[in-house]
């Protein structure tokens, strides 16, 4: 099903993001995690695409397996990085033939070792260029990415909104945010987007913290900030991995409750290919009355 249709028929909804493992054993572990999360009836799952297109083949392989073996709707990430327009067209035709209806169109990160993004000859420079091609030549439901705290490369909030507006005008039907830990940043971002006349749904992206050092790396890469209170609690548990994970689940649950209470259409969870933390958060949300798992999934 197209995500735009899900948004009209089911609120709130939950979705999960995974990355393609590099080994067959990793893929097997991922499929086990998916089977566990399947019981929570996610609206869709997304599959990422490595820097420079480095995991393109595995992204397509896993997207197909999720669609046909697990029976879940898929949002496939597709990036401009490392591919020509014709190579992207071939990839998109492959996704289309597999019955995948949703694509998250991204510029992509620079290849490893490069400081700045540069398109290959015959490729696209901006995500909005990819969105425009998708809208013109294919029939996917197109999603775009956004950063509540501003894209790290954007010169200003105004320039960041310009880029988002170009994506939406080109054909993006919804936006999914980068991870954040301060809900105020999300609500302020949505207000700025709406003030621009952009009306597409903005789905918040939440990552339950499970590892102290890992979240330090992620926030440094994407420009997300950790609120002072959460930082103090994390620092106090730095040498207690289980306590960090327990705090992460509790915090993500409270974040999600507030977001849904105040009108977010759903929550997109960054799972890091592990099911326990996300399962705990979503189960708590269902228990709190935010949606319900169909009887067949219980």
KOLBA-275574 format. One record per residue (C-alpha): x, y, z. Coordinates in steps of 0.1 Angstrom, whole numbers, padded with zeros to 4 digits, always signed. Layout:
XYZ...
% end
This chain:
+0000+0000+0000+0011+0036-0007+0021+0054+0025-0001+0084+0015-0031+0060+0016-0020+0047+0050-0020+0082+0063-0056+0087+0053-0068+0054+0067-0048+0048+0098-0037+0072+0125-0015+0070+0144+0008+0045+0127+0042+0032+0135+0070+0023+0110+0105+0009+0114+0138+0016+0096+0165-0009+0089+0199-0009+0072+0212-0036+0049+0236-0059+0067+0270-0066+0050+0269-0104+0057+0245-0132+0051+0245-0138+0089+0235-0102+0094+0207-0106+0069+0194-0137+0087+0195-0117+0120+0176-0088+0104+0149-0112+0091+0145-0126+0126+0141-0090+0140+0115-0083+0113+0096-0114+0121+0095-0102+0158+0084-0067+0149+0058-0080+0123+0035-0088+0153+0033-0051+0160+0017-0045+0126+0039-0017+0113+0024+0005+0086+0056+0000+0066+0093-0006+0070+0121+0013+0053+0154+0000+0041+0184+0024+0039+0210+0028+0012+0247+0031+0020+0269+0062+0013+0278+0064-0023+0252+0037-0031+0275+0011-0014+0247-0012-0003+0224-0006-0033+0221-0043-0043+0214-0055-0007+0189-0027-0003+0169-0040-0033+0173-0076-0022+0161-0070+0013+0133-0047+0002+0120-0075-0020+0123-0101+0007+0105-0079+0032+0077-0074+0007+0073-0110-0004+0085-0131+0025+0074-0110+0055+0044-0094+0038+0051-0058+0049+0049-0027+0028+0083-0012+0021+0097+0023+0018+0129+0019-0002+0156+0045+0002+0171+0057-0031+0200+0082-0032+0216+0103-0059+0251+0094-0046+0273+0073-0068+0247+0067-0096+0238+0082-0129+0202+0090-0137+0200+0060-0160+0213+0037-0133+0187+0050-0109+0160+0045-0135+0170+0008-0138+0169+0004-0100+0135+0020-0098+0121-0002-0125+0134-0032-0105+0116-0019-0074+0085-0012-0094+0085-0048-0108+0088-0061-0073+0056-0044-0063+0072-0018-0040+0052+0014-0041+0071+0038-0018+0104+0055-0023+0123+0079+0000+0143+0101-0023+0176+0113-0009+0206+0131-0021+0228+0108+0000+0260+0114+0019+0293+0120+0003+0313+0087-0003+0335+0077+0025+0367+0098+0025+0350+0127+0007+0341+0159+0026+0316+0173+0001+0289+0158-0021+0295+0158-0058+0273+0141-0084+0287+0116-0108+0286+0125-0145+0250+0121-0156+0238+0120-0120+0217+0143-0098+0230+0170-0075+0199+0175-0053+0172+0152-0038+0147+0175-0055+0161+0165-0089+0155+0128-0080+0120+0136-0067+0112+0154-0100+0123+0124-0121+0103+0100-0099+0072+0121-0102+0076+0125-0140+0085+0090-0150+0072+0066-0123+0041+0061-0100+0057+0057-0066+0045+0075-0034+0075+0097-0029+0088+0107+0006+0114+0133+0014+0138+0137+0044+0139+0167+0066+0159+0179+0097+0141+0196+0126+0173+0212+0137+0184+0221+0101+0204+0201+0077+0241+0203+0087+0251+0217+0053+0223+0243+0051+0235+0279+0056+0204+0289+0075+0169+0278+0085+0156+0298+0055+0178+0280+0031+0169+0246+0046+0132+0254+0041+0139+0264+0005+0153+0229-0001+0123+0213+0015+0099+0234-0005+0117+0224-0037+0113+0187-0029+0076+0191-0021+0069+0211-0052+0087+0185-0072+0064+0158-0059+0072+0146-0024+0040+0135-0007+0053+0133+0029+0084+0142+0049+0102+0120+0075+0124+0137+0100+0160+0129+0111+0162+0117+0147+0158+0143+0175+0155+0142+0212+0138+0176+0219+0101+0176+0208+0101+0214+0208+0124+0212+0178+0099+0191+0159+0069+0213+0167+0088+0245+0158+0099+0229+0126+0064+0219+0116+0052+0254+0124+0079+0268+0100+0070+0244+0073+0033+0252+0076+0041+0289+0075+0057+0283+0041+0024+0268+0029+0038+0233+0029+0009+0210+0039+0023+0175+0035+0025+0152+0066+0057+0155+0087+0064+0122+0104+0088+0124+0133+0118+0100+0134+0126+0086+0168+0156+0065+0179+0155+0048+0212+0189+0051+0227+0205+0018+0234+0243+0026+0234+0260+0056+0248+0289+0059+0224+0268+0051+0194+0243+0079+0201+0273+0103+0205+0284+0094+0169+0250+0096+0154+0242+0130+0168+0275+0144+0157+0269+0132+0122+0234+0145+0118+0235+0177+0139+0209+0165+0164+0213+0178+0200+0208+0160+0233+0188+0181+0258+0208+0189+0290+0185+0168+0313+0188+0137+0291+0225+0143+0288+0229+0143+0326+0210+0110+0329+0230+0094+0301+0263+0105+0316+0253+0091+0350+0247+0057+0333+0276+0058+0309+0293+0026+0323+0260+0007+0327+0248-0004+0292+0216-0020+0305+0207+0012+0324+0214+0033+0293+0190+0011+0272+0163+0012+0299+0165+0050+0299+0165+0051+0261+0132+0031+0260+0116+0052+0287+0126+0085+0270+0115+0074+0235+0082+0063+0250+0076+0097+0266+0087+0115+0235+0063+0095+0213+0034+0100+0237+0038+0138+0236+0042+0138+0198+0011+0118+0192-0009+0137+0218-0001+0169+0200-0010+0157+0165+0019+0139+0149+0005+0115+0123+0027+0086+0135+0062+0077+0146+0091+0064+0124+0115+0044+0145+0152+0040+0137+0157+0005+0149+0194-0001+0142+0183-0036+0131+0174-0046+0166+0139-0053+0178+0138-0052+0217+0139-0014+0223+0115-0005+0195+0092-0034+0205+0091-0022+0241+0083+0014+0230+0056+0005+0205+0040-0020+0229+0039+0007+0256+0022+0030+0231-0004+0004+0222-0010-0002+0259-0015+0035+0264-0043+0036+0238-0024+0049+0208-0038+0026+0181-0043-0011+0184-0028-0042+0171-0052-0062+0148-0064-0094+0165-0046-0115+0138-0013-0099+0149-0017-0105+0186
% end
